[in-house]
Amino acid sequence: MSTGPPYPHVHQINISDGGVPKLPVLEAKVSEQGLDGDRQRNLKFHGGPDRAVCLYSLELIERLQDEGHPVDPGSSGENLTLSGLDWDQVRPGVRLTIGPEVQLEVTSYTTPCSHNGRWFRDEDFSRISQKLNPGWSRVYAKVLRGGIVRPGDVVEITSE
């Protein structure tokens, strides 16, 4: 069980120089291009203005761990690991406010790729496929308003 603030919040911020896992940082500047310091290897499937930020649920990661998958926050490539949200409400079209500045709009569910295989029993990365396992997917978001994000920042669903 996660420990943290009793409200929906940013649990962890994750970046990499390309690929997974993405590693935790203490804060990040978010712009229309994504998080400063973060890079994607394959821009055909990752990144760009409509896929600037990848989000995932800490509670789903913990449930996957309970199933025996060796996945951790950042492992599957999410930039922001969020905690305390009803993940079923986080779907394309939903807008989120994160901390005092950042506003995002969820644009799509992510498609898991083989690079995520090592974080799943039997390399079954389809465990986080929206098509095969609805409700378990990470999501992409575009940045409506940038700013600085930090662990503990409040996350609010602002519209659907």
Disulfide bonds with the S-S distance in Angstrom:
none
